[in-house]
C-alpha cells in the first residue's frame, strides 16, 4: 500500500435479500497502520455475540464510519441494486464530509458500485472486490456494523409488527415469515416487489 494513503475505506451492505426492512450500507475508514490481534471476518461468518463484540470494538476504537439506509418504498421504486448503490455513495459521502478524510483508497464489496462522476473528490481510487468482506478488513468491519445496526432496527420493529417474527428473521424470508405474509398480507415495511410472488 502506498504511503500516501492513510486510510482504507471499506463499504458493505446488509439486507439486500430481505423481504422487509431497509437495506443498510456502511462506509468505514480504517487507518492503514491499524493492527489486529484477531482478523475481523465477514459478518455472516460470526455469531450474534461475536458481531456485537466487534461492533463495540469499532465504537471503542473510535473508527469513523458513515451509515445510510434505504427504505422499502424506495427499494420497490428503483430496485435493490440501485438502492444499495445509492446508499453506498451517500454513506461514503457522509463519511468523507463528516470526518474530512481525503487520503484514502475505497473498496466496495462485490455487487456495490459508486459512480465517481458524482463524487466531490475525483482523484480517489475506488474498486469493487468480489468477496471483499472476506479479503479486506475494512469491508469486514463495515459489514459487521451494518449487520448489527440493521438487526437491532428490525428487532425494534418486531414490537410494531409482531405477526411477522422480525425478532428472529430480521426481515428475511423464513417459512414462518412467508406464512405470515400469506395470512396477513403486507406490513408497511415489506418490499412489495420482493413479496408479490408469495401472494399469488
N, CA and C of each residue as an Amber inpcrd file, in Angstrom:
protein
   600
   0.8340000  -1.2020000   0.0000000   0.0000000   0.0000000   0.0000000
   0.8620000   1.2430000   0.0000000   0.5690000   2.1560000  -0.8820000
   1.3420000   3.3840000  -0.9790000   1.2540000   4.1820000   0.3050000
   2.3790000   4.7940000   0.7000000   2.4370000   5.5360000   1.9570000
   1.5570000   6.7730000   1.9410000   1.2160000   7.2630000   0.7640000
   0.4110000   8.4840000   0.7080000  -1.0380000   8.2440000   1.1290000
  -1.4520000   6.9940000   1.1780000  -2.7990000   6.6810000   1.6200000
  -2.7980000   6.3960000   3.1190000  -3.6040000   7.1470000   3.8500000
  -3.6620000   6.9860000   5.3000000  -4.8040000   6.0730000   5.7370000
  -5.7950000   5.9320000   4.8740000  -6.9780000   5.1460000   5.2400000
  -7.3780000   4.1950000   4.1100000  -7.9200000   3.0700000   4.5440000
  -8.6580000   2.1960000   3.6530000 -10.1210000   2.3400000   4.0440000
 -10.9510000   2.6800000   3.0900000 -12.3820000   2.7610000   3.3570000
 -13.0490000   1.5170000   2.7840000 -13.7260000   0.7930000   3.6480000
 -14.4650000  -0.3970000   3.2350000 -15.9490000  -0.0970000   3.2490000
 -16.6520000  -0.5570000   2.2240000 -18.0920000  -0.3100000   2.1230000
 -18.8130000  -1.6350000   1.8850000 -19.8410000  -1.8720000   2.6930000
 -20.6130000  -3.1010000   2.5350000 -22.0630000  -2.8420000   2.9060000
 -22.9380000  -3.7250000   2.4100000 -24.3680000  -3.5840000   2.6740000
 -24.9090000  -4.8230000   3.3660000 -26.0470000  -4.6280000   4.0320000
 -26.7600000  -5.7260000   4.6730000 -28.2460000  -5.5510000   4.3870000
 -28.9120000  -6.6400000   4.0790000 -30.3490000  -6.5930000   3.8600000
 -30.7620000  -6.6360000   2.4040000 -29.8400000  -6.9570000   1.5270000
 -30.1590000  -6.9650000   0.0870000 -31.2790000  -7.9610000  -0.2220000
 -31.2520000  -9.1220000   0.3640000 -32.2250000 -10.1650000   0.0160000
 -33.4110000 -10.2780000   0.9450000 -33.5590000  -9.3470000   1.8740000
 -34.6630000  -9.4130000   2.8320000 -35.9940000  -9.0870000   2.1760000
 -37.0800000  -9.5890000   2.7430000 -38.4210000  -9.2860000   2.2570000
 -38.9960000  -8.0420000   2.9200000 -38.3940000  -7.6340000   4.0170000
 -38.8930000  -6.4730000   4.7520000 -37.7280000  -5.6860000   5.3370000
 -37.9920000  -4.3950000   5.5580000 -36.9890000  -3.5350000   6.1630000
 -36.0580000  -2.9170000   5.1380000 -35.1870000  -2.0390000   5.5980000
 -34.3020000  -1.3080000   4.6920000 -33.0840000  -2.1170000   4.2780000
 -32.4000000  -1.6410000   3.2610000 -31.0370000  -2.0770000   3.0000000
 -30.1380000  -1.0510000   3.6860000 -29.1420000  -1.5190000   4.4070000
 -28.2640000  -0.6560000   5.1930000 -26.8360000  -0.7760000   4.6790000
 -26.2090000   0.3620000   4.4330000 -24.8390000   0.3860000   3.9180000
 -23.9540000   1.1920000   4.8590000 -22.7750000   0.6550000   5.1370000
 -21.7970000   1.3350000   5.9870000 -20.5070000   1.5380000   5.2070000
 -19.9570000   2.7400000   5.3030000 -18.6190000   3.0540000   4.7970000
 -17.7410000   3.3110000   6.0090000 -16.7060000   2.5160000   6.1830000
 -15.8710000   2.5890000   7.3820000 -14.4240000   2.8740000   7.0130000
 -13.8280000   3.8450000   7.7050000 -12.4400000   4.2360000   7.4420000
 -11.5060000   3.5520000   8.4330000 -10.5700000   2.7920000   7.8990000
  -9.6110000   2.0730000   8.7310000  -8.2040000   2.5960000   8.4360000
  -7.5030000   3.1470000   9.4450000  -6.1240000   3.5920000   9.2150000
  -5.2680000   2.4330000   8.7230000  -4.4290000   2.6610000   7.7290000
  -3.6620000   1.5510000   7.1630000  -2.6700000   0.9600000   8.1610000
  -2.3280000   1.7200000   9.2000000  -1.3860000   1.2270000  10.2060000
  -2.0790000   0.4700000  11.3370000  -3.3990000   0.3700000  11.2700000
  -4.1380000  -0.3040000  12.3300000  -3.8150000  -1.7950000  12.3470000
  -3.4590000  -2.3050000  13.5210000  -3.1150000  -3.7140000  13.6760000
  -4.2080000  -4.4440000  14.4460000  -4.3860000  -5.7120000  14.1320000
  -5.3840000  -6.5380000  14.8060000  -4.7400000  -7.8100000  15.3410000
  -5.0720000  -8.1590000  16.5800000  -4.6320000  -9.4450000  17.1150000
  -5.4490000 -10.5670000  16.4830000  -6.7230000 -10.2780000  16.2560000
  -7.6080000 -11.2270000  15.5820000  -8.1980000 -10.5290000  14.3710000
  -8.0780000 -11.1230000  13.2160000  -8.5810000 -10.5070000  11.9950000
 -10.1020000 -10.5480000  11.9670000 -10.7500000  -9.4130000  11.6800000
 -12.2160000  -9.4280000  11.5840000 -12.6750000 -10.2690000  10.4020000
 -13.8650000 -10.8660000  10.5500000 -14.4260000 -11.7040000   9.4990000
 -15.7010000 -11.0730000   8.9460000 -16.1280000 -11.6060000   7.8100000
 -17.4190000 -11.2290000   7.2530000 -18.5010000 -11.4810000   8.3050000
 -19.4550000 -10.5580000   8.4130000 -20.4760000 -10.6550000   9.4600000
 -21.2770000 -11.9470000   9.3840000 -21.4420000 -12.5040000   8.1800000
 -22.2270000 -13.7310000   8.0240000 -21.5370000 -14.9340000   8.6620000
 -20.2440000 -14.8230000   8.9020000 -19.4980000 -15.9410000   9.4770000
 -19.2960000 -15.7990000  10.9870000 -19.9650000 -14.8140000  11.5830000
 -19.8450000 -14.5760000  13.0130000 -21.1740000 -14.8410000  13.7090000
 -21.1020000 -15.2210000  14.9690000 -22.3100000 -15.3580000  15.7680000
 -22.7890000 -13.9640000  16.1830000 -24.0480000 -13.8300000  16.5850000
 -24.5250000 -12.5200000  17.0760000 -23.6580000 -11.9550000  18.1960000
 -23.1970000 -12.8040000  19.0870000 -22.3450000 -12.3560000  20.1870000
 -21.0060000 -11.8300000  19.6620000 -20.4330000 -12.5350000  18.6960000
 -19.1620000 -12.0910000  18.1060000 -19.3290000 -10.7790000  17.3480000
 -20.4420000 -10.6470000  16.6120000 -20.6980000  -9.3910000  15.8950000
 -20.8260000  -8.2170000  16.8620000 -21.5140000  -8.4490000  17.9610000
 -21.6880000  -7.3880000  18.9570000 -20.3470000  -6.9890000  19.5660000
 -19.4770000  -7.9650000  19.7910000 -18.1530000  -7.6710000  20.3440000
 -17.3400000  -6.8230000  19.3580000 -17.3940000  -7.1650000  18.0800000
 -16.6800000  -6.3750000  17.0740000 -17.2920000  -4.9810000  16.9370000
 -18.6000000  -4.8960000  17.0200000 -19.2760000  -3.5980000  16.9460000
 -18.8160000  -2.6990000  18.0930000 -18.7260000  -3.2580000  19.2860000
 -18.2430000  -2.4930000  20.4380000 -16.7800000  -2.1050000  20.2640000
 -16.0080000  -2.9840000  19.6260000 -14.6080000  -2.6650000  19.3420000
 -14.5100000  -1.4520000  18.4230000 -15.3440000  -1.4180000  17.3960000
 -15.3470000  -0.2800000  16.4690000 -15.6550000   1.0020000  17.2160000
 -16.6450000   0.9590000  18.0920000 -17.0210000   2.1640000  18.8440000
 -15.9110000   2.5940000  19.7970000 -15.3040000   1.6360000  20.4960000
 -14.2480000   1.9620000  21.4630000 -12.9770000   2.4500000  20.7680000
 -12.7350000   1.9380000  19.5770000 -11.5420000   2.3460000  18.8270000
 -11.7600000   3.6690000  18.1020000 -12.9690000   4.1790000  18.1890000
 -13.3640000   5.4360000  17.5390000 -13.0490000   5.3800000  16.0460000
 -13.3680000   4.2540000  15.4260000 -13.2150000   4.1430000  13.9740000
 -14.3590000   4.9130000  13.3160000 -14.0250000   5.7280000  12.3480000
 -15.0150000   6.5850000  11.7040000 -15.8240000   5.7900000  10.6780000
 -17.1330000   5.9950000  10.6670000 -17.9430000   5.3620000   9.6400000
 -19.1840000   6.2010000   9.3390000 -19.6820000   6.0410000   8.1260000
 -20.9400000   6.6420000   7.7040000 -21.9280000   5.5370000   7.4490000
 -23.1800000   5.7590000   7.8330000 -24.2020000   4.7180000   7.6670000
 -25.4460000   5.3250000   7.0290000 -25.9760000   4.6270000   6.0390000
 -27.1580000   5.0910000   5.3210000 -28.0810000   3.9020000   5.0850000
 -29.3690000   4.1190000   5.2700000 -30.3480000   3.0770000   4.9610000
 -31.3280000   3.5890000   3.9130000 -31.8110000   2.6680000   3.0970000
 -32.8050000   2.9970000   2.0860000 -34.0750000   2.2150000   2.4170000
 -35.2150000   2.8980000   2.5560000 -36.4450000   2.2330000   2.9890000
 -37.0790000   1.3780000   1.9060000 -37.9700000   0.4790000   2.3200000
 -38.6100000  -0.4400000   1.3660000 -39.3120000   0.2470000   0.1950000
 -39.9850000   1.3620000   0.4210000 -40.7040000   2.0280000  -0.6690000
 -39.7530000   2.4820000  -1.7720000 -38.5840000   2.9570000  -1.3730000
 -37.6000000   3.3710000  -2.3720000 -37.0300000   2.1690000  -3.1030000
 -36.7930000   1.0860000  -2.3640000 -36.3000000  -0.1510000  -2.9830000
 -37.2820000  -0.6290000  -4.0430000 -38.5810000  -0.5960000  -3.7180000
 -39.6050000  -1.0090000  -4.6760000 -39.6340000  -0.0930000  -5.8990000
 -39.3210000   1.1620000  -5.6780000 -39.4010000   2.1420000  -6.7560000
 -38.2200000   2.0620000  -7.7130000 -37.0050000   1.8990000  -7.1760000
 -35.8170000   1.9840000  -8.0380000 -35.0580000   0.6600000  -8.1640000
 -35.4530000  -0.3730000  -7.4900000 -34.8780000  -1.7280000  -7.4040000
 -33.7280000  -1.7770000  -6.3920000 -33.4300000  -2.9790000  -5.9360000
 -32.4980000  -3.1550000  -4.8230000 -31.0620000  -2.7840000  -5.1970000
 -30.6450000  -3.0750000  -6.4190000 -29.2720000  -2.7470000  -6.8120000
 -29.0340000  -1.2460000  -6.8030000 -29.9590000  -0.5010000  -7.4040000
 -29.8190000   0.9510000  -7.4140000 -29.9220000   1.5310000  -6.0030000
 -30.7890000   0.9450000  -5.1830000 -30.9400000   1.4220000  -3.8100000
 -29.6510000   1.2140000  -3.0100000 -29.0430000   0.0270000  -3.1550000
 -27.8110000  -0.2710000  -2.4290000 -26.6690000   0.6240000  -2.9020000
 -26.5750000   0.8420000  -4.2090000 -25.5110000   1.7020000  -4.7370000
 -25.7140000   3.1600000  -4.3300000 -26.9640000   3.6010000  -4.2900000
 -27.2740000   4.9460000  -3.8100000 -26.8430000   5.1050000  -2.3620000
 -27.1610000   4.1050000  -1.5480000 -26.7750000   4.1480000  -0.1420000
 -25.2620000   4.1210000   0.0160000 -24.5740000   3.3450000  -0.8330000
 -23.1070000   3.2770000  -0.7670000 -22.4950000   4.6450000  -1.0430000
 -22.9750000   5.3080000  -2.0760000 -22.4610000   6.6330000  -2.4220000
 -22.7330000   7.6340000  -1.3060000 -23.9340000   7.5630000  -0.7370000
 -24.2940000   8.5120000   0.3210000 -23.5390000   8.2380000   1.6230000
 -23.3260000   6.9500000   1.9340000 -22.5670000   6.6110000   3.1380000
 -21.1150000   7.0740000   3.0020000 -20.5490000   6.8580000   1.8200000
 -19.1890000   7.3060000   1.5590000 -19.1010000   8.8300000   1.6360000
 -20.0430000   9.5130000   1.0140000 -20.0590000  10.9720000   1.0460000
 -20.1920000  11.5120000   2.4530000 -21.0450000  10.8620000   3.2590000
 -21.2320000  11.2750000   4.6470000 -19.9460000  11.1170000   5.4490000
 -19.2640000   9.9910000   5.2370000 -18.0050000   9.7220000   5.9350000
 -16.9410000  10.7520000   5.5840000 -16.7830000  11.0120000   4.2950000
 -15.7720000  11.9690000   3.8220000 -16.0580000  13.3710000   4.3650000
 -17.3120000  13.7760000   4.3000000 -17.6850000  15.1280000   4.7110000
 -17.5530000  15.3240000   6.2170000 -18.0390000  14.3550000   6.9800000
 -18.0630000  14.4900000   8.4400000 -16.6770000  14.4340000   9.0450000
 -15.8410000  13.5230000   8.5430000 -14.5350000  13.3070000   9.1550000
 -13.3810000  13.8680000   8.3220000 -13.7460000  14.5170000   7.2070000
 -12.7540000  15.2050000   6.3670000 -11.6070000  14.2830000   5.9640000
 -11.9540000  13.0900000   5.5340000 -10.9610000  12.1090000   5.0930000
 -10.6900000  12.2970000   3.6040000  -9.4300000  12.4780000   3.2550000
  -9.0720000  12.6880000   1.8530000  -8.0850000  11.6440000   1.3430000
  -7.1080000  11.3030000   2.1650000  -6.0610000  10.3770000   1.7230000
  -6.5090000   8.9400000   1.9530000  -7.1730000   8.3830000   0.9570000
  -7.7430000   7.0610000   1.1550000  -7.8720000   6.3000000  -0.1550000
  -8.0440000   5.0060000  -0.0080000  -8.4810000   4.1460000  -1.0950000
  -9.7950000   3.5160000  -0.6650000 -10.6640000   3.2990000  -1.6240000
 -12.0040000   2.8300000  -1.3180000 -12.2460000   1.4700000  -1.9570000
 -12.7120000   0.5320000  -1.1300000 -13.0300000  -0.8020000  -1.6090000
 -14.4670000  -1.1380000  -1.2320000 -15.2310000  -1.5780000  -2.2320000
 -16.6080000  -1.9960000  -2.0070000 -16.7290000  -3.4940000  -2.1610000
 -17.6160000  -4.0740000  -1.3680000 -17.8620000  -5.4990000  -1.5280000
 -18.5690000  -5.7470000  -2.8570000 -18.3330000  -6.9090000  -3.4320000
 -18.8880000  -7.2560000  -4.7340000 -20.3770000  -6.9880000  -4.8290000
 -20.7920000  -6.3780000  -5.9480000 -22.1920000  -6.0320000  -6.1340000
 -22.4870000  -4.5740000  -5.8670000 -21.5720000  -3.8930000  -5.1790000
 -21.7370000  -2.4660000  -4.9040000 -20.8320000  -1.6460000  -5.8230000
 -21.3660000  -0.5310000  -6.2950000 -20.6010000   0.3510000  -7.1730000
 -20.9290000   1.8060000  -6.8530000 -19.9350000   2.6630000  -7.0230000
 -20.1360000   4.1040000  -6.8470000 -19.7730000   4.8010000  -8.1490000
 -20.6450000   5.6740000  -8.5900000 -20.3930000   6.4730000  -9.7810000
 -19.4580000   7.6230000  -9.4140000 -18.2010000   7.5160000  -9.8250000
 -17.1900000   8.5070000  -9.4450000 -17.4980000   9.9010000  -9.9650000
 -18.2360000   9.9850000 -11.0480000 -18.5330000  11.2950000 -11.6320000
 -19.3900000  12.1550000 -10.7180000 -20.0660000  11.5150000  -9.7440000
 -20.9420000  12.2540000  -8.8450000 -20.2700000  12.5960000  -7.5190000
 -18.9930000  12.2250000  -7.3840000 -18.2860000  12.4670000  -6.1340000
 -17.5610000  13.8050000  -6.1660000 -17.4060000  14.3760000  -4.9700000
 -16.7110000  15.6560000  -4.8500000 -15.2250000  15.4950000  -5.1340000
 -14.6360000  14.3820000  -4.6770000 -13.2030000  14.1430000  -4.8540000
 -13.0010000  13.1810000  -6.0180000 -12.3970000  13.6510000  -7.0820000
 -12.2750000  12.8760000  -8.3080000 -11.0350000  11.9850000  -8.3280000
 -10.0710000  12.2460000  -7.4430000  -8.8020000  11.5200000  -7.5200000
  -8.7530000  10.3030000  -6.6010000  -9.8560000   9.9850000  -5.9690000
  -9.8810000   8.8300000  -5.0740000 -10.0610000   7.5510000  -5.8930000
  -9.2330000   6.5550000  -5.6070000  -9.3300000   5.2810000  -6.3050000
 -10.3910000   4.4060000  -5.6310000 -11.3150000   3.9300000  -6.4460000
 -12.4320000   3.1360000  -5.9480000 -12.4790000   1.8130000  -6.6990000
 -12.6110000   0.7230000  -5.9450000 -12.6120000  -0.6010000  -6.5670000
 -13.6260000  -1.5060000  -5.8960000 -14.3760000  -2.2390000  -6.7040000
 -15.2770000  -3.2710000  -6.1870000 -14.5290000  -4.5960000  -6.1710000
 -14.5840000  -5.2860000  -5.0420000 -13.8290000  -6.5210000  -4.8410000
 -14.8020000  -7.6730000  -4.5730000 -14.7690000  -8.6820000  -5.4110000
 -15.6070000  -9.8570000  -5.1880000 -15.1830000 -10.5400000  -3.8850000
 -16.1560000 -10.8320000  -3.0460000 -15.9170000 -11.4080000  -1.7190000
 -14.9770000 -10.5190000  -0.8960000 -15.1400000  -9.2160000  -1.0790000
 -14.3040000  -8.2660000  -0.3440000 -14.4770000  -8.3570000   1.1540000
 -15.6610000  -8.8000000   1.5990000 -15.8920000  -8.9210000   3.0400000
 -15.0680000 -10.0370000   3.6650000 -14.4810000 -10.9020000   2.8230000
 -13.5980000 -11.9530000   3.3120000 -12.1230000 -11.5830000   3.1550000
 -11.8280000 -10.5820000   2.3220000 -10.4470000 -10.2720000   1.9690000
  -9.9210000  -8.9720000   2.5710000 -10.8000000  -8.0130000   2.8120000
 -10.3640000  -6.6740000   3.2230000 -10.9850000  -6.3250000   4.5770000
 -10.1230000  -6.0720000   5.5470000 -10.5810000  -5.8650000   6.9270000
 -11.5880000  -4.7220000   7.0500000 -11.3720000  -3.6490000   6.3170000
 -12.2870000  -2.5050000   6.4130000 -13.6900000  -2.8730000   5.9330000
 -13.7700000  -3.7210000   4.9090000 -15.0760000  -4.1710000   4.4270000
 -15.7150000  -5.1120000   5.4540000 -14.9130000  -5.9960000   6.0380000
 -15.4280000  -6.9040000   7.0680000 -16.0460000  -6.1240000   8.2190000
 -15.3480000  -5.0870000   8.6840000 -15.8560000  -4.2780000   9.7920000
 -17.1030000  -3.5080000   9.3820000 -17.1210000  -3.0150000   8.1400000
 -18.3110000  -2.3160000   7.6550000 -19.5100000  -3.2560000   7.6320000
 -19.2920000  -4.4880000   7.2170000 -20.3940000  -5.4560000   7.1710000
 -20.9170000  -5.7710000   8.5660000 -20.0130000  -5.8260000   9.5380000
 -20.4100000  -6.1030000  10.9250000 -21.2500000  -4.9560000  11.4720000
 -20.7900000  -3.7310000  11.2750000 -21.5330000  -2.5690000  11.7720000
 -22.9160000  -2.5090000  11.1220000 -22.9730000  -2.7260000   9.8080000
 -24.2490000  -2.6910000   9.1010000 -25.1980000  -3.7710000   9.6060000
 -24.6700000  -4.9600000   9.8130000 -25.4840000  -6.0840000  10.2780000
 -26.0280000  -5.8280000  11.6790000 -25.1910000  -5.3780000  12.5850000
 -25.6310000  -5.1280000  13.9610000 -26.6890000  -4.0260000  13.9960000
 -26.4320000  -2.9430000  13.2770000 -27.3710000  -1.8280000  13.2780000
 -28.7140000  -2.2230000  12.6550000 -28.6760000  -2.9600000  11.5440000
 -29.9270000  -3.3600000  10.8960000 -30.7020000  -4.3580000  11.7390000
 -30.0000000  -5.3320000  12.3110000 -30.6840000  -6.3230000  13.1530000
 -31.3810000  -5.6600000  14.3320000 -30.7250000  -4.6970000  14.9570000
 -31.3390000  -4.0010000  16.0940000 -32.5860000  -3.2430000  15.6520000
 -32.5220000  -2.6280000  14.4850000 -33.6820000  -1.9170000  13.9620000
 -34.8430000  -2.8830000  13.7280000 -34.5710000  -4.0110000  13.0930000
 -35.6460000  -4.9610000  12.7940000 -36.2410000  -5.5610000  14.0570000
 -35.4230000  -5.7430000  15.0650000 -35.9470000  -6.2820000  16.3250000
 -36.8100000  -5.2530000  17.0500000 -36.4850000  -3.9730000  16.8860000
 -37.3680000  -2.9300000  17.4350000 -38.6930000  -2.9080000  16.6730000
 -38.6160000  -3.1070000  15.3580000 -39.8310000  -3.0990000  14.5440000
 -40.7240000  -4.3020000  14.8210000 -40.1560000  -5.3530000  15.3880000
 -40.9550000  -6.5200000  15.7670000 -42.0650000  -6.1230000  16.7410000
 -41.7950000  -5.1520000  17.5960000 -42.8030000  -4.7210000  18.5740000
 -44.0090000  -4.0890000  17.8740000 -43.7660000  -3.4560000  16.7480000
 -44.8370000  -2.8140000  15.9840000 -45.5440000  -3.8030000  15.0640000
 -44.7730000  -4.7880000  14.5690000 -45.3280000  -5.7710000  13.6330000
 -45.0310000  -7.1970000  14.1280000 -45.5870000  -7.6010000  15.2760000
 -45.2190000  -8.8880000  15.8730000 -45.6410000 -10.1010000  15.0580000
 -46.6060000  -9.9390000  14.1490000 -47.0960000 -11.0870000  13.3800000
 -46.0180000 -11.7180000  12.4990000 -45.0180000 -10.9270000  12.1270000
 -44.0610000 -11.3760000  11.1040000 -42.7610000 -11.9420000  11.6820000
 -42.6480000 -11.9630000  12.9930000 -41.4950000 -12.6080000  13.6540000
 -40.1630000 -11.9630000  13.2950000 -40.1590000 -10.6290000  13.1410000
 -38.9210000  -9.9350000  12.7860000 -37.8250000 -10.1080000  13.8350000
 -38.2200000 -10.3890000  15.0610000 -37.2220000 -10.5370000  16.1200000
 -36.2930000 -11.7210000  15.8400000 -36.7940000 -12.6820000  15.0660000
 -35.9770000 -13.8450000  14.7220000 -35.4580000 -13.8040000  13.2840000
 -36.3100000 -13.3630000  12.3430000 -35.8870000 -13.4310000  10.9360000
 -35.3000000 -12.1270000  10.3980000 -35.3920000 -11.0520000  11.1930000
 -34.9140000  -9.6990000  10.8230000 -35.2630000  -9.3190000   9.3780000
 -36.4310000  -9.7840000   8.9420000 -36.9310000  -9.3920000   7.6310000
 -36.6890000 -10.3790000   6.5090000 -35.9240000 -11.4230000   6.7530000
 -35.6230000 -12.3970000   5.7040000 -36.7540000 -13.4150000   5.5600000
 -36.7570000 -14.1350000   4.4440000 -37.8860000 -14.9780000   4.0680000
 -37.8840000 -16.3640000   4.6620000 -38.0200000 -16.4640000   5.9500000
 -38.1690000 -17.7700000   6.5850000 -39.5670000 -18.3300000   6.3000000
 -39.7700000 -19.6150000   6.5590000 -41.0800000 -20.2340000   6.3290000
 -42.1580000 -19.5510000   7.1710000 -41.8300000 -19.2460000   8.4050000
 -42.7920000 -18.6000000   9.2970000 -43.1420000 -17.1990000   8.8030000
 -42.1450000 -16.4920000   8.3120000 -42.3720000 -15.1450000   7.7950000
 -43.2540000 -15.1900000   6.5450000 -42.9440000 -16.0680000   5.6190000
 -43.7260000 -16.1870000   4.3840000 -45.1610000 -16.6000000   4.6890000
 -45.3360000 -17.4950000   5.6410000 -46.6790000 -17.9170000   6.0460000
 -47.4730000 -16.7340000   6.5900000 -46.7980000 -15.8750000   7.3540000
 -47.4680000 -14.6880000   7.9040000 -47.8550000 -13.7040000   6.8030000
 -46.9910000 -13.5580000   5.8000000 -47.3130000 -12.6760000   4.6660000
 -48.5520000 -13.1880000   3.9380000 -48.6190000 -14.5080000   3.7170000
 -49.7760000 -15.0920000   3.0430000 -51.0550000 -14.8910000   3.8510000
 -50.9340000 -14.9520000   5.1510000 -52.1110000 -14.8520000   6.0150000
 -52.5610000 -13.4130000   6.2270000 -51.5790000 -12.5050000   6.4740000
 -51.9200000 -11.1380000   6.8690000 -51.6550000 -10.0910000   5.7870000
 -50.9550000 -10.4900000   4.7170000 -50.6070000  -9.5200000   3.6940000
 -49.3870000  -8.7060000   4.0810000 -49.1910000  -7.5800000   3.4020000
 -48.0110000  -6.7510000   3.6300000 -48.1420000  -5.9110000   4.8980000
 -47.0090000  -5.6630000   5.5150000 -46.9250000  -4.5950000   6.5180000
 -46.3970000  -3.3520000   5.7980000 -46.3040000  -2.2570000   6.5170000
 -45.8120000  -1.0090000   5.9180000 -44.3390000  -1.0760000   5.5650000
 -43.6120000  -2.0480000   6.1150000 -42.1670000  -2.1170000   5.8530000
 -41.7840000  -3.2920000   4.9590000 -42.7720000  -3.9370000   4.3600000
 -42.4530000  -5.0060000   3.4200000 -42.1010000  -4.4390000   2.0460000
 -41.2070000  -5.1240000   1.3520000 -40.8470000  -4.7790000  -0.0170000
 -41.8220000  -5.5150000  -0.9340000 -42.7720000  -4.7900000  -1.4470000
 -43.8260000  -5.4280000  -2.2280000 -43.2980000  -6.1180000  -3.4780000
 -42.2650000  -5.5330000  -4.0730000 -41.6890000  -6.1540000  -5.2790000
 -41.0040000  -7.4780000  -4.9590000 -40.5980000  -7.6700000  -3.6920000
 -39.9710000  -8.9150000  -3.2740000 -41.0190000  -9.9480000  -2.8490000
 -42.1210000  -9.4720000  -2.2750000 -43.0930000 -10.3580000  -1.6340000
 -44.1950000 -10.8370000  -2.5690000 -44.3810000 -10.1730000  -3.7120000
 -45.5490000 -10.4490000  -4.5400000 -45.6370000 -11.9110000  -4.9840000
 -44.5020000 -12.5550000  -5.1690000 -44.5280000 -13.9450000  -5.6040000
 -45.1180000 -14.8850000  -4.5590000 -45.1000000 -14.4600000  -3.2930000
 -45.6210000 -15.3040000  -2.2300000 -47.1170000 -15.1160000  -2.0270000
 -47.6940000 -14.1260000  -2.6950000 -49.1240000 -13.8530000  -2.5050000
 -49.9580000 -14.2510000  -3.7020000 -49.3410000 -14.8810000  -4.6960000
 -50.0860000 -15.3180000  -5.8860000 -50.8580000 -16.6080000  -5.6070000
